[in-house]
Amino acid sequence: MFVLPEDLPLELTPFAFLVGKWEGTGVISYKPDGEDAPAVEHEFKQRIEFAHDGQNVLTYISTAQIINDAETNLPSELGYWGIARPHEAADHGPGLLIGSGEPSLKTHEDLEKLRNAEGGFDIQVSTLQPGGFAELYNGKIKGARIDLASFAGTAFEGAKVYRHSTRMYGLVENALLWVFEIAMPGSELKPHASARLERVE
């Protein structure tokens, strides 16, 4: 039975089912361009943690390893997940500046006013990869399903990048399932990876 996490900020209520630590396995399956190019496929294990520190965003940490004798580490990811809304004086930032005044979201009725036409919430996600590639996503959360599409990306010179990506997350029978598609430069979206994770904390 799911229990609402303690001290969860009101604004993060739509993300409540994600909060915690998840572990499981998945498959990387990507076919490069070219008819003769063999598909790349590996099984991997993954650990994801969604947490919060009392502010209005979830923190996201993902680590993964190929399932082989060497347990080869895959690129980790760090990120922030939150409701898409205009920033206001009460929000902290930029930098370490402290917000001022009262937040406009104080009650569940205030939160309900942010629902989109589909009955869910528009969300924004930012991710950072250790190879010097950062990505911003726009998306939607409705119930226990999340759909994301990359909005913009930036990278250090020489970093390995893709042109566009989409991600889908869903809670199915208490397991967190996700699917990741990427489009390499000059290519269209193709399946890249997917996994099934169980809550461990």
MDAnalysis code that builds the backbone (N, CA, C; Angstrom):
import MDAnalysis as mda
import numpy as np

u = mda.Universe.empty(603, n_residues=201, atom_resindex=np.repeat(np.arange(201), 3), trajectory=True)
u.add_TopologyAttr("name", ["N", "CA", "C"] * 201)
u.add_TopologyAttr("resid", np.arange(1, 202))
u.add_TopologyAttr("resname", ["MET", "PHE", "VAL", "LEU", "PRO", "GLU", "ASP", "LEU", "PRO", "LEU", "GLU", "LEU", "THR", "PRO", "PHE", "ALA", "PHE", "LEU", "VAL", "GLY", "LYS", "TRP", "GLU", "GLY", "THR", "GLY", "VAL", "ILE", "SER", "TYR", "LYS", "PRO", "ASP", "GLY", "GLU", "ASP", "ALA", "PRO", "ALA", "VAL", "GLU", "HIS", "GLU", "PHE", "LYS", "GLN", "ARG", "ILE", "GLU", "PHE", "ALA", "HIS", "ASP", "GLY", "GLN", "ASN", "VAL", "LEU", "THR", "TYR", "ILE", "SER", "THR", "ALA", "GLN", "ILE", "ILE", "ASN", "ASP", "ALA", "GLU", "THR", "ASN", "LEU", "PRO", "SER", "GLU", "LEU", "GLY", "TYR", "TRP", "GLY", "ILE", "ALA", "ARG", "PRO", "HIS", "GLU", "ALA", "ALA", "ASP", "HIS", "GLY", "PRO", "GLY", "LEU", "LEU", "ILE", "GLY", "SER", "GLY", "GLU", "PRO", "SER", "LEU", "LYS", "THR", "HIS", "GLU", "ASP", "LEU", "GLU", "LYS", "LEU", "ARG", "ASN", "ALA", "GLU", "GLY", "GLY", "PHE", "ASP", "ILE", "GLN", "VAL", "SER", "THR", "LEU", "GLN", "PRO", "GLY", "GLY", "PHE", "ALA", "GLU", "LEU", "TYR", "ASN", "GLY", "LYS", "ILE", "LYS", "GLY", "ALA", "ARG", "ILE", "ASP", "LEU", "ALA", "SER", "PHE", "ALA", "GLY", "THR", "ALA", "PHE", "GLU", "GLY", "ALA", "LYS", "VAL", "TYR", "ARG", "HIS", "SER", "THR", "ARG", "MET", "TYR", "GLY", "LEU", "VAL", "GLU", "ASN", "ALA", "LEU", "LEU", "TRP", "VAL", "PHE", "GLU", "ILE", "ALA", "MET", "PRO", "GLY", "SER", "GLU", "LEU", "LYS", "PRO", "HIS", "ALA", "SER", "ALA", "ARG", "LEU", "GLU", "ARG", "VAL", "GLU"])
u.atoms.positions = np.array([
    [0.840, -1.182, 0.000],
    [0.000, 0.000, 0.000],
    [0.885, 1.245, 0.000],
    [0.582, 2.190, -0.890],
    [1.400, 3.389, -1.008],
    [1.051, 4.368, 0.111],
    [2.080, 4.936, 0.753],
    [1.903, 5.929, 1.797],
    [2.542, 7.229, 1.332],
    [1.809, 8.324, 1.443],
    [2.341, 9.617, 1.029],
    [3.589, 9.937, 1.831],
    [4.712, 10.260, 1.157],
    [5.956, 10.551, 1.884],
    [5.776, 11.686, 2.883],
    [6.445, 11.573, 4.034],
    [6.364, 12.612, 5.048],
    [7.026, 13.898, 4.552],
    [6.462, 15.017, 4.973],
    [7.030, 16.344, 4.702],
    [7.136, 16.659, 3.212],
    [6.353, 15.984, 2.381],
    [6.399, 16.262, 0.948],
    [5.773, 17.627, 0.686],
    [6.512, 18.544, 0.039],
    [5.929, 19.848, -0.274],
    [4.674, 19.692, -1.127],
    [3.712, 20.555, -0.892],
    [2.433, 20.491, -1.597],
    [2.628, 20.410, -3.109],
    [3.541, 21.188, -3.625],
    [3.749, 21.273, -5.071],
    [4.252, 19.962, -5.670],
    [4.815, 19.094, -4.828],
    [5.336, 17.819, -5.322],
    [4.330, 16.677, -5.178],
    [3.129, 16.969, -4.726],
    [2.121, 15.928, -4.541],
    [1.915, 15.073, -5.791],
    [1.857, 15.652, -7.002],
    [1.674, 14.797, -8.193],
    [2.803, 13.790, -8.399],
    [3.994, 14.048, -7.841],
    [5.144, 13.160, -8.004],
    [5.298, 12.172, -6.849],
    [4.339, 12.135, -5.920],
    [4.509, 11.370, -4.679],
    [4.866, 9.909, -4.931],
    [4.298, 9.300, -5.982],
    [4.546, 7.874, -6.227],
    [5.993, 7.580, -6.609],
    [6.741, 8.607, -7.025],
    [8.129, 8.405, -7.424],
    [9.102, 8.422, -6.254],
    [8.752, 9.120, -5.185],
    [9.707, 9.374, -4.101],
    [10.185, 8.065, -3.479],
    [11.488, 7.910, -3.411],
    [12.075, 6.707, -2.840],
    [13.219, 6.193, -3.686],
    [13.665, 4.982, -3.373],
    [14.776, 4.351, -4.094],
    [14.238, 3.142, -4.849],
    [14.684, 3.009, -6.087],
    [14.203, 1.957, -6.986],
    [15.389, 1.192, -7.559],
    [15.254, -0.118, -7.693],
    [16.301, -0.930, -8.306],
    [15.674, -1.967, -9.226],
    [16.397, -2.293, -10.294],
    [15.904, -3.307, -11.205],
    [16.842, -3.479, -12.381],
    [16.316, -4.059, -13.437],
    [17.125, -4.337, -14.621],
    [16.424, -3.848, -15.870],
    [17.221, -3.704, -16.918],
    [16.679, -3.258, -18.189],
    [17.566, -3.685, -19.338],
    [17.214, -3.190, -20.514],
    [17.939, -3.558, -21.734],
    [18.225, -2.306, -22.548],
    [19.471, -2.149, -22.959],
    [19.841, -1.147, -23.960],
    [19.729, -1.836, -25.311],
    [18.958, -1.262, -26.197],
    [18.793, -1.853, -27.522],
    [18.706, -0.733, -28.536],
    [19.784, -0.530, -29.270],
    [19.827, 0.581, -30.215],
    [20.461, 0.125, -31.517],
    [19.764, 0.404, -32.626],
    [20.294, 0.030, -33.943],
    [20.806, 1.280, -34.642],
    [22.100, 1.370, -34.869],
    [22.655, 2.529, -35.571],
    [22.119, 2.612, -36.997],
    [22.287, 3.784, -37.614],
    [21.864, 3.950, -39.009],
    [22.655, 3.007, -39.913],
    [21.997, 2.569, -40.974],
    [22.643, 1.672, -41.925],
    [22.050, 0.281, -41.839],
    [21.668, -0.266, -42.982],
    [21.005, -1.567, -43.001],
    [21.891, -2.679, -42.449],
    [23.185, -2.579, -42.661],
    [24.084, -3.654, -42.250],
    [24.620, -3.492, -40.826],
    [24.268, -2.374, -40.191],
    [24.801, -2.143, -38.842],
    [24.107, -3.059, -37.845],
    [24.879, -3.803, -37.065],
    [24.256, -4.702, -36.080],
    [23.655, -3.902, -34.920],
    [22.604, -4.413, -34.329],
    [21.985, -3.763, -33.178],
    [22.899, -3.879, -31.970],
    [22.921, -2.829, -31.183],
    [23.662, -2.820, -29.926],
    [22.690, -3.235, -28.834],
    [23.032, -4.246, -28.079],
    [22.112, -4.710, -27.029],
    [22.896, -5.186, -25.809],
    [22.512, -4.665, -24.646],
    [23.130, -5.051, -23.375],
    [22.058, -5.074, -22.304],
    [22.172, -6.001, -21.370],
    [21.323, -5.977, -20.185],
    [22.058, -5.191, -19.100],
    [21.319, -4.405, -18.339],
    [21.950, -3.603, -17.294],
    [21.104, -3.619, -16.030],
    [21.748, -3.276, -14.919],
    [21.019, -3.071, -13.666],
    [21.099, -1.591, -13.321],
    [20.054, -1.106, -12.638],
    [19.949, 0.334, -12.407],
    [19.415, 0.611, -11.006],
    [19.848, 1.735, -10.483],
    [19.321, 2.243, -9.209],
    [18.954, 3.711, -9.427],
    [17.727, 4.069, -9.085],
    [17.253, 5.449, -9.196],
    [16.768, 5.895, -7.823],
    [17.070, 7.139, -7.477],
    [16.526, 7.721, -6.251],
    [15.870, 9.057, -6.570],
    [14.619, 9.193, -6.147],
    [13.901, 10.463, -6.193],
    [13.755, 10.946, -4.754],
    [14.184, 12.166, -4.473],
    [14.129, 12.691, -3.111],
    [13.792, 14.182, -3.156],
    [13.640, 14.778, -1.983],
    [13.396, 16.213, -1.910],
    [13.999, 16.732, -0.615],
    [14.285, 18.023, -0.595],
    [14.862, 18.635, 0.601],
    [13.958, 19.726, 1.146],
    [12.659, 19.602, 0.866],
    [11.709, 20.594, 1.339],
    [11.426, 21.688, 0.334],
    [12.195, 21.726, -0.760],
    [11.933, 22.718, -1.795],
    [10.917, 22.154, -2.794],
    [10.625, 22.917, -3.838],
    [9.529, 22.546, -4.734],
    [9.971, 21.727, -5.946],
    [11.095, 21.022, -5.829],
    [11.542, 20.134, -6.901],
    [12.004, 18.800, -6.307],
    [11.860, 17.746, -7.106],
    [12.454, 16.461, -6.758],
    [13.877, 16.419, -7.281],
    [14.782, 15.831, -6.508],
    [16.107, 15.534, -7.033],
    [16.083, 14.110, -7.577],
    [16.866, 13.889, -8.619],
    [16.874, 12.601, -9.327],
    [18.319, 12.162, -9.499],
    [18.630, 10.939, -9.105],
    [19.965, 10.365, -9.304],
    [19.787, 8.970, -9.888],
    [20.469, 8.700, -10.994],
    [20.415, 7.386, -11.621],
    [21.829, 6.857, -11.813],
    [22.056, 5.607, -11.394],
    [23.312, 4.925, -11.676],
    [22.989, 3.571, -12.285],
    [23.868, 3.096, -13.153],
    [23.601, 1.826, -13.839],
    [24.910, 1.147, -14.213],
    [24.838, -0.187, -14.311],
    [26.004, -0.992, -14.710],
    [25.555, -2.081, -15.674],
    [26.392, -2.319, -16.676],
    [26.155, -3.452, -17.558],
    [26.267, -4.742, -16.735],
    [25.380, -5.690, -17.003],
    [25.459, -6.971, -16.312],
    [26.446, -7.859, -17.074],
    [27.688, -7.805, -16.628],
    [28.745, -8.653, -17.188],
    [29.780, -8.896, -16.101],
    [30.811, -9.611, -16.413],
    [31.816, -9.942, -15.402],
    [32.479, -8.694, -14.818],
    [32.623, -7.653, -15.635],
    [33.294, -6.440, -15.175],
    [32.333, -5.451, -14.522],
    [31.016, -5.691, -14.630],
    [30.011, -4.747, -14.138],
    [30.350, -3.324, -14.597],
    [30.508, -3.162, -15.903],
    [30.895, -1.888, -16.498],
    [29.900, -0.795, -16.137],
    [30.401, 0.313, -15.578],
    [29.539, 1.432, -15.212],
    [29.053, 2.165, -16.450],
    [27.774, 2.481, -16.476],
    [27.182, 3.318, -17.515],
    [27.141, 4.760, -17.019],
    [26.943, 5.734, -17.925],
    [26.874, 7.124, -17.472],
    [25.760, 7.323, -16.448],
    [26.083, 7.991, -15.360],
    [25.072, 8.331, -14.369],
    [24.313, 9.574, -14.838],
    [23.239, 9.891, -14.140],
    [22.471, 11.102, -14.433],
    [22.046, 11.757, -13.130],
    [22.069, 13.080, -13.131],
    [21.534, 13.884, -12.042],
    [20.442, 14.768, -12.629],
    [19.455, 15.110, -11.822],
    [18.422, 15.971, -12.382],
    [17.492, 16.553, -11.345],
    [16.588, 17.402, -11.847],
    [15.555, 18.039, -11.046],
    [14.224, 17.920, -11.785],
    [13.168, 17.593, -11.046],
    [11.835, 17.425, -11.608],
    [10.873, 18.345, -10.860],
    [10.020, 19.049, -11.597],
    [9.062, 19.926, -10.924],
    [7.893, 20.299, -11.817],
    [6.881, 20.898, -11.196],
    [5.727, 21.420, -11.912],
    [6.178, 22.600, -12.768],
    [5.637, 22.705, -13.981],
    [5.940, 23.849, -14.854],
    [5.012, 25.004, -14.475],
    [5.598, 26.067, -13.995],
    [4.830, 27.273, -13.643],
    [5.785, 28.453, -13.650],
    [5.243, 29.673, -13.800],
    [6.127, 30.845, -13.751],
    [6.779, 30.965, -12.381],
    [8.044, 31.319, -12.353],
    [8.714, 31.530, -11.067],
    [8.212, 32.831, -10.458],
    [8.212, 32.873, -9.141],
    [7.688, 34.033, -8.425],
    [8.686, 34.469, -7.375],
    [8.403, 35.605, -6.734],
    [9.347, 36.192, -5.782],
    [9.685, 35.233, -4.639],
    [8.742, 34.377, -4.255],
    [8.982, 33.466, -3.129],
    [9.947, 32.331, -3.477],
    [10.152, 32.074, -4.748],
    [11.087, 31.024, -5.160],
    [12.521, 31.492, -4.937],
    [13.381, 30.567, -4.499],
    [14.791, 30.894, -4.326],
    [15.471, 31.019, -5.697],
    [16.595, 31.722, -5.717],
    [17.373, 31.866, -6.938],
    [17.185, 33.240, -7.554],
    [17.992, 33.547, -8.581],
    [19.052, 32.686, -9.143],
    [20.240, 32.582, -8.188],
    [21.102, 31.642, -8.458],
    [22.238, 31.430, -7.579],
    [21.776, 31.043, -6.188],
    [22.346, 31.656, -5.174],
    [21.986, 31.354, -3.796],
    [21.072, 32.420, -3.190],
    [20.455, 33.244, -4.029],
    [19.554, 34.273, -3.517],
    [18.321, 33.632, -2.894],
    [17.888, 34.168, -1.769],
    [16.737, 33.649, -1.049],
    [15.480, 34.348, -1.531],
    [14.421, 33.572, -1.769],
    [13.159, 34.149, -2.185],
    [12.540, 35.002, -1.085],
    [11.584, 35.828, -1.465],
    [10.933, 36.703, -0.494],
    [9.421, 36.646, -0.689],
    [8.698, 36.875, 0.388],
    [7.248, 36.884, 0.308],
    [6.650, 35.498, 0.468],
    [5.347, 35.425, 0.335],
    [4.609, 34.183, 0.509],
    [4.414, 33.478, -0.836],
    [4.551, 32.153, -0.871],
    [4.283, 31.435, -2.126],
    [2.801, 31.481, -2.469],
    [2.502, 31.431, -3.746],
    [1.103, 31.477, -4.173],
    [0.411, 30.131, -3.975],
    [1.185, 29.035, -3.907],
    [0.606, 27.713, -3.701],
    [0.601, 27.379, -2.212],
    [-0.563, 27.466, -1.598],
    [-0.678, 27.204, -0.172],
    [-1.651, 26.076, 0.144],
    [-2.581, 25.802, -0.767],
    [-3.609, 24.798, -0.506],
    [-3.729, 23.860, -1.707],
    [-4.400, 22.726, -1.486],
    [-4.641, 21.801, -2.591],
    [-5.489, 22.467, -3.672],
    [-6.351, 23.404, -3.280],
    [-7.151, 24.126, -4.262],
    [-6.257, 24.971, -5.164],
    [-5.216, 25.561, -4.582],
    [-4.262, 26.331, -5.395],
    [-3.561, 25.426, -6.396],
    [-3.169, 24.233, -5.944],
    [-2.492, 23.288, -6.826],
    [-3.411, 22.843, -7.959],
    [-4.678, 22.607, -7.647],
    [-5.633, 22.150, -8.658],
    [-5.769, 23.152, -9.804],
    [-5.561, 24.409, -9.518],
    [-5.675, 25.435, -10.559],
    [-4.590, 25.289, -11.624],
    [-3.532, 24.517, -11.316],
    [-2.442, 24.336, -12.270],
    [-2.666, 23.145, -13.211],
    [-3.751, 22.414, -13.027],
    [-4.010, 21.275, -13.919],
    [-4.161, 21.756, -15.353],
    [-3.652, 20.925, -16.292],
    [-3.779, 21.267, -17.707],
    [-5.122, 20.780, -18.261],
    [-5.340, 20.997, -19.550],
    [-6.617, 20.643, -20.167],
    [-6.871, 19.142, -20.164],
    [-5.809, 18.343, -20.005],
    [-5.951, 16.890, -20.001],
    [-6.181, 16.338, -18.594],
    [-6.220, 17.218, -17.601],
    [-6.465, 16.776, -16.233],
    [-5.219, 16.425, -15.458],
    [-4.044, 16.576, -16.065],
    [-2.786, 16.331, -15.378],
    [-2.067, 17.636, -15.107],
    [-0.750, 17.575, -15.030],
    [0.062, 18.766, -14.787],
    [1.188, 18.824, -15.804],
    [1.490, 20.023, -16.289],
    [2.673, 20.221, -17.114],
    [3.890, 20.239, -16.194],
    [4.964, 19.592, -16.619],
    [6.156, 19.499, -15.782],
    [7.402, 19.857, -16.577],
    [8.482, 20.120, -15.851],
    [9.784, 20.404, -16.448],
    [10.838, 19.566, -15.733],
    [11.749, 19.014, -16.515],
    [12.811, 18.155, -15.980],
    [14.137, 18.595, -16.585],
    [15.154, 18.691, -15.750],
    [16.508, 18.958, -16.252],
    [17.402, 17.796, -15.858],
    [18.303, 17.397, -16.762],
    [19.233, 16.309, -16.482],
    [20.650, 16.724, -16.861],
    [21.618, 16.135, -16.172],
    [23.029, 16.382, -16.445],
    [23.748, 15.051, -16.490],
    [24.526, 14.843, -17.556],
    [25.296, 13.615, -17.718],
    [26.786, 13.922, -17.548],
    [27.577, 12.964, -17.061],
    [28.981, 13.246, -16.742],
    [29.846, 13.558, -17.957],
    [29.366, 13.236, -19.153],
    [30.143, 13.537, -20.350],
    [30.033, 14.971, -20.813],
    [29.359, 15.829, -20.025],
    [29.266, 17.246, -20.381],
    [28.044, 17.605, -21.183],
    [26.969, 16.811, -21.103],
    [25.742, 17.055, -21.848],
    [24.610, 17.301, -20.861],
    [23.920, 18.434, -20.991],
    [22.782, 18.771, -20.140],
    [21.544, 18.913, -21.011],
    [20.408, 18.496, -20.478],
    [19.189, 18.477, -21.284],
    [17.998, 18.967, -20.473],
    [17.105, 19.711, -21.149],
    [15.863, 20.189, -20.553],
    [14.695, 19.494, -21.235],
    [13.734, 19.060, -20.436],
    [12.552, 18.383, -20.955],
    [11.288, 19.130, -20.557],
    [10.330, 19.175, -21.468],
    [8.959, 19.532, -21.144],
    [8.168, 18.239, -21.102],
    [7.140, 18.196, -20.271],
    [6.365, 16.971, -20.205],
    [5.065, 17.136, -19.472],
    [4.431, 15.994, -19.213],
    [3.142, 15.966, -18.529],
    [3.142, 14.797, -17.553],
    [2.470, 14.995, -16.433],
    [2.238, 13.922, -15.481],
    [0.743, 13.839, -15.238],
    [0.214, 12.647, -15.369],
    [-1.210, 12.421, -15.106],
    [-1.335, 11.088, -14.401],
    [-1.812, 11.125, -13.165],
    [-1.857, 9.901, -12.382],
    [-0.446, 9.381, -12.186],
    [-0.233, 8.127, -12.554],
    [1.079, 7.504, -12.376],
    [1.806, 7.333, -13.709],
    [1.574, 8.256, -14.665],
    [2.277, 8.206, -15.952],
    [2.911, 9.560, -16.239],
    [4.138, 9.496, -16.743],
    [4.893, 10.696, -17.085],
    [5.417, 10.559, -18.506],
    [5.199, 11.599, -19.315],
    [5.729, 11.652, -20.680],
    [6.598, 12.892, -20.817],
    [7.830, 12.711, -21.310],
    [8.784, 13.802, -21.460],
    [9.305, 13.861, -22.890],
    [9.544, 15.078, -23.376],
    [10.187, 15.280, -24.676],
    [11.219, 16.386, -24.516],
    [12.406, 16.169, -25.030],
    [13.467, 17.154, -24.831],
    [13.111, 18.464, -25.523],
    [13.411, 19.544, -24.828],
    [13.121, 20.899, -25.301],
    [14.389, 21.585, -25.783],
    [15.477, 21.356, -25.052],
    [16.756, 21.963, -25.408],
    [17.878, 21.187, -24.747],
    [19.038, 21.243, -25.367],
    [20.212, 20.605, -24.791],
    [21.434, 21.471, -25.022],
    [22.410, 21.337, -24.157],
    [23.658, 22.061, -24.328],
    [24.801, 21.165, -23.877],
    [25.974, 21.391, -24.455],
    [27.090, 20.494, -24.163],
    [28.413, 21.231, -24.295],
    [29.401, 20.711, -23.574],
    [30.758, 21.199, -23.762],
    [31.242, 20.796, -25.150],
    [32.196, 21.554, -25.672],
    [32.778, 21.224, -26.974],
    [33.388, 19.825, -26.920],
    [33.052, 19.017, -27.908],
    [33.590, 17.668, -27.988],
    [32.781, 16.616, -27.262],
    [31.722, 17.030, -26.541],
    [30.900, 16.057, -25.820],
    [30.083, 15.221, -26.806],
    [29.785, 13.986, -26.426],
    [28.901, 13.139, -27.220],
    [27.455, 13.530, -26.923],
    [26.685, 13.801, -27.971],
    [25.320, 14.273, -27.779],
    [24.362, 13.532, -28.708],
    [23.088, 13.617, -28.396],
    [22.037, 13.227, -29.328],
    [21.177, 14.456, -29.609],
    [20.394, 14.382, -30.678],
    [19.643, 15.550, -31.146],
    [18.358, 15.774, -30.376],
    [17.689, 14.693, -30.011],
    [16.368, 14.793, -29.386],
    [16.119, 13.495, -28.631],
    [15.279, 13.558, -27.607],
    [14.936, 12.334, -26.891],
    [13.555, 12.438, -26.258],
    [12.966, 11.289, -26.000],
    [11.716, 11.215, -25.254],
    [11.877, 10.157, -24.168],
    [11.128, 10.329, -23.095],
    [11.139, 9.361, -22.007],
    [9.709, 9.182, -21.508],
    [9.384, 7.966, -21.124],
    [8.089, 7.675, -20.538],
    [8.314, 6.866, -19.271],
    [7.639, 7.252, -18.186],
    [7.694, 6.540, -16.917],
    [6.266, 6.191, -16.504],
    [6.088, 5.032, -15.904],
    [4.772, 4.661, -15.426],
    [4.854, 3.668, -14.293],
    [3.919, 3.769, -13.368],
    [3.825, 2.816, -12.261],
    [2.817, 1.749, -12.649],
    [3.298, 0.513, -12.781],
    [2.454, -0.613, -13.187],
    [2.629, -1.723, -12.162],
    [1.543, -2.067, -11.469],
    [1.585, -3.110, -10.433],
    [2.737, -2.883, -9.463],
    [2.862, -1.649, -9.003],
    [3.863, -1.222, -8.015],
    [5.298, -1.244, -8.523],
    [5.502, -1.478, -9.810],
    [6.834, -1.402, -10.413],
    [6.932, -0.136, -11.258],
    [8.110, 0.479, -11.262],
    [8.350, 1.658, -12.079],
    [8.951, 1.217, -13.409],
    [8.210, 1.411, -14.481],
    [8.675, 1.064, -15.826],
    [9.042, 2.347, -16.554],
    [10.126, 2.304, -17.327],
    [10.464, 3.469, -18.135],
    [11.008, 3.041, -19.492],
    [10.819, 3.934, -20.468],
    [11.275, 3.732, -21.848],
    [11.956, 5.015, -22.301],
    [13.091, 4.894, -22.993],
    [13.927, 6.017, -23.403],
    [14.197, 5.874, -24.894],
    [13.859, 6.919, -25.671],
    [14.170, 6.947, -27.107],
    [15.081, 8.129, -27.390],
    [16.018, 7.951, -28.320],
    [16.910, 9.054, -28.691],
    [17.013, 9.156, -30.213],
    [17.303, 10.373, -30.660],
    [17.573, 10.630, -32.072],
    [18.984, 11.179, -32.179],
    [19.856, 10.422, -32.809],
    [21.210, 10.896, -33.028],
    [21.198, 11.995, -34.086],
    [22.248, 12.826, -34.168],
    [22.285, 13.865, -35.199],
    [22.039, 13.278, -36.583],
    [21.086, 13.850, -37.309],
    [20.766, 13.385, -38.656],
    [19.867, 12.175, -38.692],
    [19.347, 11.740, -37.536],
    [18.520, 10.543, -37.473],
    [17.215, 10.841, -36.747],
    [16.254, 9.932, -36.893],
    [14.975, 10.061, -36.200],
    [15.021, 9.299, -34.875],
    [13.958, 9.481, -34.086],
    [13.878, 8.785, -32.801],
    [13.899, 7.280, -32.982],
    [14.682, 6.612, -32.127],
    [14.739, 5.148, -32.129],
    [14.747, 4.664, -30.688],
    [14.194, 3.473, -30.419],
    [14.279, 2.911, -29.069],
    [15.737, 2.824, -28.622],
    [15.959, 3.172, -27.364],
    [17.322, 3.191, -26.837],
    [17.476, 2.305, -25.610],
    [16.567, 2.431, -24.649],
    [16.675, 1.634, -23.432],
    [15.334, 1.583, -22.720],
    [15.175, 0.568, -21.886],
    [13.976, 0.442, -21.062],
    [14.330, -0.381, -19.838],
    [13.534, -0.250, -18.780],
    [13.824, -0.994, -17.556],
    [12.566, -1.146, -16.713],
    [12.645, -2.085, -15.789],
    [11.587, -2.318, -14.805],
    [12.242, -2.303, -13.425],
    [11.789, -1.399, -12.564],
    [12.408, -1.194, -11.259],
    [11.389, -1.443, -10.141],
    [11.883, -1.977, -9.036],
    [11.049, -2.205, -7.862],
    [11.505, -1.246, -6.743],
    [10.548, -0.805, -5.962],
    [10.890, 0.093, -4.847],
    [11.656, -0.698, -3.776],
    [12.786, -0.163, -3.321],
    [13.577, -0.807, -2.276],
    [13.580, 0.008, -0.985],
    [13.229, 1.276, -1.054],
    [13.091, 2.124, 0.142],
    [12.057, 3.184, -0.140],
])
